[in-house]
Amino acid sequence: MRVFLHKDFTMQDTVSTDELDITIDTLGHLGDGVADVDGAQIFVPLALAGERVRVRPNAEGKADLLKILEPSALRVKPPCKHFGQCGGCALQHVEANAYAEWKRLQVIAALSARGLDIEVDPLISAGSHSRRRATFAATRTKKGVTLGYYARASHNIVAVSECPLVVPEIEAALTILGEVVAPGLSRKGRAALAVTATETGLDVAVTGGKEAPDGPLRADLAQRATAADLARLTWDGDILSERRKPTVTLSGLKVMPPPGAFLQATKSGEETLVRLVLEAVGDAKHVVDLFAGCGTFTAALARKSSVLGVEGEAKSLAAIDRAIREQGPALGLKPVELVTRDLFRRPIHMSELLKTDAVVFDPPRAGAAAQVEMLAASSVPVIVGVSCNPATFARDARVLIDGGYRLTRVTPVDQFLWSPHIELVGTFIKE
């Protein structure tokens, strides 16, 4: 039977369920193998470029991989037994050097799409067992609790007993986290457990479970958290148990983030980002740190420069503020001013940057469109962009370049191992 595929990568009216033998042409931007079938593209998860594979097309413009007929020389044995079922990773089966180059090329492609031609540095990897924060899905079943990651393109949860992504402290807790939250789960829904490994223990923030736990349930959950020696258990923002203040060290500054606060995914990745930012900023005396969060870059910058830190989340800013007040003098930090401000609705105006020597901005995945418009119109000598989304970084970079800046360096950092996601740092100089 002939397979009819839409040019926009979706099936037309008739979908074949026949098996097909095809050759994979390239590795797509999401890590799927891409093949040309009758003039249209079809995406095959877990397949590599150059492989001859047997597939069964489905109704989503993709195809299920049935058999590898001729494997690529770059195919390796995945390090995790759950790979292929679990949707947490897409690229464990790719040889390390080829994987690193593929990620670098994704950054180049995103920049090229905006007309930006620059040599991109080799990928810097955070390594396996490095993620200090991860979000797991959990649900109540007749037999107990299923806790793990969502299956690929599915709402089904794949229970995991190991995970080479996360730090050993989180991996060791996979067998008990489900028991801790079990009473607060429903059979009808899916809860999310954001787990962060801090220096004082695991910080677990649950959303999507039973609403507003009552007295007995609250006490039960708190008792279970204590028995598991969690540093903190939070339920929809409500702290149920806090045996110890969760603490992380950011450039020598001990900070106690609020529940669910943003932290860089890996400690080694964070250190790499900080190093790259400091190299770009150089000897700047006055630095503005936008989207400062809990202070990923603030303390590091303040060792040499006076800093204005701006963040929309008041609780995160309060955490770095408290740490600087208590520890800043002993660390010899330069003056730090912290301002709570929604930079999406009220970006820092170019007139507020007249005495600024450098700006660092690290926005969410959506980028910083409104703020970048103001930065592009400014006269700040150096701007450093940190991003977890090459596409929005490239969009924002285009605005800065059109405003008179030159992009001088781009370095990708692999904090999201074996996934399509890429962190990067870019340096802009005013022409």
C-alpha positions as CSV (number, residue, x, y, z in Angstrom):
1,M,0.0,0.0,0.0
2,R,1.2,3.5,-0.8
3,V,1.9,5.8,2.1
4,F,0.5,9.3,1.8
5,L,2.3,11.9,3.9
6,H,1.4,15.6,4.2
7,K,4.2,18.0,3.4
8,D,3.8,19.5,6.9
9,F,4.7,16.1,8.4
10,T,1.1,14.9,9.1
11,M,-0.8,12.1,7.6
12,Q,-3.4,12.8,4.9
13,D,-6.7,11.1,4.8
14,T,-5.4,7.6,4.3
15,V,-2.9,6.2,6.7
16,S,-1.1,3.0,5.9
17,T,-0.5,0.5,8.7
18,D,1.8,-1.5,6.4
19,E,5.4,-2.1,7.4
20,L,8.0,-0.1,5.4
21,D,11.7,-0.5,4.9
22,I,13.3,3.0,4.7
23,T,16.6,4.7,5.0
24,I,17.0,7.4,7.6
25,D,18.5,10.6,6.0
26,T,19.2,12.9,9.0
27,L,18.7,13.3,12.7
28,G,16.0,15.9,13.3
29,H,16.0,18.7,15.8
30,L,14.1,16.7,18.4
31,G,16.4,13.7,18.0
32,D,14.2,11.6,15.7
33,G,15.5,10.0,12.6
34,V,14.1,11.7,9.5
35,A,13.4,10.0,6.2
36,D,12.0,11.0,2.9
37,V,9.0,8.9,1.8
38,D,7.3,9.8,-1.5
39,G,8.6,13.4,-1.3
40,A,7.5,14.0,2.3
41,Q,9.3,13.6,5.6
42,I,8.5,11.0,8.2
43,F,10.0,11.0,11.7
44,V,11.2,7.8,13.3
45,P,12.1,8.0,17.1
46,L,15.2,6.1,18.1
47,A,16.6,5.8,14.6
48,L,19.9,7.3,13.4
49,A,21.0,8.8,10.2
50,G,22.2,6.3,7.6
51,E,20.3,3.4,9.2
52,R,18.1,1.1,7.2
53,V,15.0,0.4,9.3
54,R,11.6,-1.3,9.2
55,V,8.8,1.0,10.5
56,R,5.1,1.2,10.7
57,P,3.6,4.7,10.0
58,N,1.1,6.1,12.5
59,A,-1.5,8.8,12.4
60,E,0.8,11.4,13.8
61,G,3.2,11.8,10.9
62,K,5.7,9.6,12.6
63,A,6.5,5.9,12.4
64,D,7.1,3.3,15.0
65,L,10.5,1.6,14.8
66,L,10.1,-2.1,14.4
67,K,13.5,-3.3,13.4
68,I,17.0,-2.0,12.6
69,L,18.0,-3.7,9.4
70,E,21.4,-1.9,9.0
71,P,22.6,-0.1,12.1
72,S,24.7,3.0,12.1
73,A,28.3,2.8,13.2
74,L,27.4,5.6,15.6
75,R,24.8,3.5,17.5
76,V,25.8,2.5,21.0
77,K,24.2,0.6,23.9
78,P,22.0,3.0,26.0
79,P,23.2,3.3,29.6
80,C,19.7,3.0,31.0
81,K,17.5,0.0,30.9
82,H,14.4,2.2,30.7
83,F,15.5,3.9,27.5
84,G,13.1,3.4,24.6
85,Q,10.0,3.2,26.9
86,C,10.8,6.2,29.1
87,G,10.3,9.5,27.4
88,G,12.9,11.3,29.5
89,C,15.7,10.8,27.1
90,A,15.8,10.8,23.3
91,L,19.5,10.2,22.4
92,Q,21.2,7.7,24.7
93,H,21.8,5.5,21.6
94,V,24.2,8.0,19.9
95,E,28.0,7.8,20.2
96,A,29.2,10.6,22.5
97,N,31.2,12.7,20.0
98,A,28.5,12.5,17.3
99,Y,25.9,13.4,19.9
100,A,27.9,16.5,21.0
101,E,28.4,17.6,17.4
102,W,24.6,17.2,16.7
103,K,23.8,19.5,19.6
104,R,26.3,22.1,18.4
105,L,24.8,21.9,15.0
106,Q,21.3,22.6,16.4
107,V,22.6,25.9,17.8
108,I,24.1,26.7,14.4
109,A,20.8,25.9,12.7
110,A,18.8,28.2,15.1
111,L,21.2,31.1,14.5
112,S,21.3,30.5,10.7
113,A,17.5,30.7,10.7
114,R,17.8,34.3,11.8
115,G,20.6,35.1,9.4
116,L,23.4,34.8,12.0
117,D,26.7,33.3,10.9
118,I,29.1,32.7,13.7
119,E,31.4,29.9,14.7
120,V,29.9,28.0,17.7
121,D,32.2,26.6,20.3
122,P,32.3,22.8,21.0
123,L,29.7,21.6,23.4
124,I,30.6,21.5,27.1
125,S,28.9,18.5,28.8
126,A,27.8,18.4,32.4
127,G,28.1,14.6,32.3
128,S,25.9,11.8,33.6
129,H,24.5,11.6,37.1
130,S,24.7,15.3,37.3
131,R,21.1,16.7,37.4
132,R,20.3,18.0,40.8
133,R,16.7,18.7,40.0
134,A,14.2,16.6,38.1
135,T,10.4,16.4,37.9
136,F,8.7,13.0,38.1
137,A,5.1,12.0,37.5
138,A,3.2,9.9,40.0
139,T,-0.3,8.4,40.2
140,R,-2.1,6.1,42.6
141,T,-2.9,2.6,41.4
142,K,-4.7,-0.5,42.8
143,K,-1.3,-1.9,43.6
144,G,0.3,1.2,45.0
145,V,2.0,4.1,43.4
146,T,3.6,4.4,40.0
147,L,6.4,7.0,39.9
148,G,8.7,7.8,37.0
149,Y,8.7,9.8,33.7
150,Y,6.0,10.0,31.0
151,A,6.4,7.6,28.1
152,R,7.3,9.1,24.8
153,A,4.3,11.1,23.4
154,S,2.0,9.6,26.1
155,H,0.3,10.3,29.4
156,N,1.3,6.9,30.6
157,I,3.9,6.9,33.4
158,V,6.9,4.6,33.0
159,A,8.0,3.5,36.5
160,V,11.8,4.0,36.8
161,S,14.1,2.3,39.3
162,E,17.2,4.0,37.9
163,C,18.1,7.2,36.1
164,P,21.6,8.0,34.9
165,L,20.6,11.6,34.5
166,V,20.2,12.5,38.2
167,V,22.6,12.7,41.0
168,P,22.9,9.6,43.2
169,E,20.9,11.2,46.0
170,I,17.8,11.5,43.8
171,E,18.3,8.1,42.2
172,A,18.6,6.4,45.5
173,A,15.3,8.0,46.6
174,L,13.2,6.7,43.6
175,T,12.1,3.7,45.6
176,I,10.8,5.7,48.6
177,L,9.4,9.0,47.0
178,G,6.2,7.2,45.9
179,E,5.6,5.9,49.4
180,V,6.1,9.4,50.9
181,V,3.4,11.0,48.7
182,A,1.1,8.0,48.3
183,P,-1.7,9.2,50.6
184,G,-2.0,12.5,48.7
185,L,-2.3,11.0,45.3
186,S,-5.5,10.3,43.3
187,R,-6.2,7.4,40.9
188,K,-7.8,9.9,38.5
189,G,-4.9,12.3,38.1
190,R,-1.2,12.7,37.7
191,A,0.9,14.6,40.3
192,A,4.2,16.2,39.6
193,L,7.1,15.8,42.0
194,A,9.8,18.5,41.5
195,V,12.8,17.0,43.4
196,T,15.9,19.0,44.1
197,A,19.1,17.7,45.7
198,T,20.3,20.4,48.1
199,E,23.3,20.3,50.4
200,T,20.9,19.6,53.3
201,G,18.8,16.9,51.7
202,L,16.1,16.5,49.1
203,D,13.6,19.3,48.6
204,V,10.3,17.9,47.2
205,A,7.6,20.1,45.8
206,V,4.3,18.3,44.8
207,T,1.6,19.8,42.5
208,G,-1.5,18.1,41.0
209,G,-2.2,15.8,44.0
210,K,-5.2,16.0,46.4
211,E,-6.0,19.6,47.1
212,A,-5.5,21.2,50.5
213,P,-4.6,18.2,52.6
214,D,-6.7,18.1,55.8
215,G,-5.3,17.6,59.4
216,P,-4.9,13.8,59.3
217,L,-3.6,13.7,55.7
218,R,-1.3,16.6,56.4
219,A,0.1,14.9,59.4
220,D,0.5,11.6,57.6
221,L,2.4,13.2,54.7
222,A,4.6,15.2,57.1
223,Q,5.4,12.0,59.1
224,R,6.3,10.1,55.9
225,A,8.6,13.0,54.8
226,T,10.3,12.9,58.2
227,A,10.8,9.1,58.0
228,A,12.3,9.5,54.6
229,D,14.6,12.3,55.9
230,L,13.5,14.8,53.3
231,A,14.8,18.3,54.0
232,R,11.4,19.8,52.9
233,L,8.1,18.6,51.5
234,T,5.8,21.2,49.9
235,W,2.3,20.6,48.6
236,D,0.9,23.1,46.1
237,G,3.2,25.7,47.7
238,D,2.2,24.8,51.3
239,I,5.1,23.6,53.4
240,L,4.0,20.4,55.1
241,S,7.4,19.4,56.5
242,E,10.8,21.2,56.9
243,R,13.3,19.3,58.9
244,R,16.2,21.4,57.5
245,K,16.3,24.5,55.4
246,P,17.2,23.4,51.8
247,T,20.5,25.1,51.0
248,V,22.6,25.5,47.9
249,T,25.9,27.3,47.5
250,L,26.0,29.8,44.6
251,S,29.6,31.1,44.1
252,G,30.4,30.8,47.8
253,L,27.1,32.2,48.9
254,K,24.8,29.8,50.8
255,V,21.2,30.4,49.6
256,M,17.9,28.8,50.8
257,P,15.6,28.8,47.7
258,P,11.9,28.9,48.2
259,P,9.8,25.9,47.2
260,G,9.9,25.2,43.5
261,A,12.5,28.0,42.8
262,F,14.5,27.9,39.7
263,L,18.0,26.5,39.9
264,Q,20.4,25.5,37.1
265,A,19.8,21.9,36.3
266,T,23.4,20.8,37.3
267,K,26.0,22.1,39.6
268,S,28.8,21.6,37.0
269,G,26.7,23.3,34.3
270,E,26.1,26.2,36.6
271,E,29.8,26.6,37.3
272,T,30.5,26.5,33.5
273,L,27.8,29.2,32.9
274,V,29.2,31.4,35.7
275,R,32.8,31.1,34.3
276,L,31.6,32.0,30.8
277,V,29.6,35.0,32.0
278,L,32.5,36.3,34.1
279,E,34.9,35.9,31.1
280,A,32.5,37.9,29.0
281,V,31.9,40.7,31.6
282,G,35.6,41.1,32.3
283,D,36.5,44.1,34.4
284,A,33.1,45.8,34.3
285,K,32.5,47.9,37.4
286,H,28.7,48.2,37.2
287,V,26.7,45.1,36.1
288,V,23.0,44.6,35.7
289,D,21.8,41.0,36.3
290,L,18.4,40.5,34.7
291,F,16.2,37.5,35.5
292,A,18.5,37.0,38.5
293,G,16.4,34.2,40.1
294,C,18.0,33.1,43.3
295,G,21.3,34.6,42.3
296,T,23.0,32.1,39.9
297,F,25.3,34.9,38.7
298,T,24.7,37.7,41.3
299,A,27.2,36.6,43.9
300,A,29.8,35.7,41.3
301,L,29.5,39.1,39.7
302,A,29.5,40.9,43.0
303,R,33.0,39.7,43.8
304,K,34.4,42.2,41.3
305,S,31.5,44.5,40.4
306,S,28.6,46.4,41.9
307,V,25.4,44.6,40.8
308,L,21.8,45.5,40.2
309,G,19.8,42.3,40.3
310,V,16.3,42.3,38.9
311,E,13.8,39.4,39.2
312,G,10.1,39.0,38.9
313,E,9.7,36.3,41.6
314,A,9.8,38.1,44.9
315,K,10.4,35.0,47.0
316,S,13.5,34.0,44.9
317,L,14.9,37.5,45.2
318,A,14.2,37.5,49.0
319,A,16.3,34.4,49.3
320,I,19.4,35.9,47.6
321,D,18.8,39.2,49.5
322,R,18.9,37.4,52.8
323,A,22.0,35.5,51.9
324,I,23.9,38.6,50.8
325,R,22.9,40.6,53.9
326,E,24.1,37.8,56.2
327,Q,27.2,36.6,54.3
328,G,28.1,39.3,51.8
329,P,30.5,41.3,54.1
330,A,32.5,38.2,55.1
331,L,32.8,37.3,51.4
332,G,33.9,40.8,50.5
333,L,31.1,41.3,48.0
334,K,30.7,44.6,46.2
335,P,27.4,46.5,46.7
336,V,24.3,44.6,45.5
337,E,20.9,46.2,44.9
338,L,18.0,43.9,44.3
339,V,14.7,44.9,42.7
340,T,11.5,42.9,42.2
341,R,10.2,43.7,38.8
342,D,8.3,41.9,36.0
343,L,10.7,42.3,33.1
344,F,8.1,41.0,30.6
345,R,5.6,43.7,31.5
346,R,8.0,46.4,32.6
347,P,11.5,45.9,31.1
348,I,14.5,47.9,32.3
349,H,14.5,51.1,30.2
350,M,17.6,52.1,28.3
351,S,17.7,55.3,30.3
352,E,18.2,53.2,33.4
353,L,21.4,51.7,31.9
354,L,23.4,54.8,31.3
355,K,26.0,54.0,33.9
356,T,26.0,50.3,33.2
357,D,29.2,48.6,31.9
358,A,27.6,45.1,31.3
359,V,24.3,43.4,31.3
360,V,23.6,39.7,31.9
361,F,20.2,38.3,31.1
362,D,19.0,34.7,31.7
363,P,15.3,34.6,30.8
364,P,12.9,31.6,30.7
365,R,12.5,29.5,27.5
366,A,10.3,32.2,26.0
367,G,13.2,34.6,25.8
368,A,13.3,38.3,26.6
369,A,11.7,40.0,23.6
370,A,10.5,43.2,25.4
371,Q,13.7,43.5,27.4
372,V,16.0,43.0,24.5
373,E,14.3,45.8,22.6
374,M,15.4,48.1,25.4
375,L,18.9,46.6,25.5
376,A,19.3,47.0,21.7
377,A,18.6,50.7,22.0
378,S,21.1,51.2,24.9
379,S,24.8,52.0,24.9
380,V,25.9,49.2,27.3
381,P,29.3,48.0,26.1
382,V,28.8,44.3,26.8
383,I,25.7,42.2,27.0
384,V,25.8,38.5,27.9
385,G,22.8,36.3,27.1
386,V,22.2,32.9,28.8
387,S,19.5,30.8,27.3
388,C,18.0,27.3,27.4
389,N,16.3,27.8,24.0
390,P,18.5,28.4,21.0
391,A,15.5,29.5,18.9
392,T,14.4,32.3,21.2
393,F,18.1,33.2,21.8
394,A,18.6,33.6,18.1
395,R,15.4,35.8,17.8
396,D,16.7,38.0,20.6
397,A,20.2,38.1,19.2
398,R,18.9,39.3,15.9
399,V,17.3,42.3,17.7
400,L,20.5,43.1,19.5
401,I,22.6,42.9,16.3
402,D,20.1,45.1,14.4
403,G,20.6,47.5,17.2
404,G,24.3,47.8,16.7
405,Y,25.7,44.9,18.7
406,R,28.1,42.2,17.4
407,L,27.8,38.6,18.5
408,T,31.3,37.5,19.3
409,R,31.0,34.1,20.9
410,V,28.4,31.4,21.5
411,T,29.1,28.4,23.7
412,P,26.6,25.5,24.2
413,V,26.4,23.8,27.5
414,D,24.8,20.4,27.9
415,Q,22.9,20.5,31.1
416,F,20.1,18.4,29.6
417,L,21.9,15.3,28.7
418,W,20.5,13.0,26.0
419,S,17.6,15.4,25.3
420,P,17.1,17.9,22.5
421,H,17.3,20.8,25.0
422,I,20.5,22.9,24.9
423,E,21.8,25.7,27.2
424,L,24.1,28.3,25.8
425,V,25.9,31.6,26.5
426,G,26.3,34.3,24.0
427,T,28.5,37.5,24.2
428,F,27.5,40.8,22.5
429,I,29.8,43.8,22.0
430,K,28.5,47.3,21.1
431,E,30.0,48.3,17.8
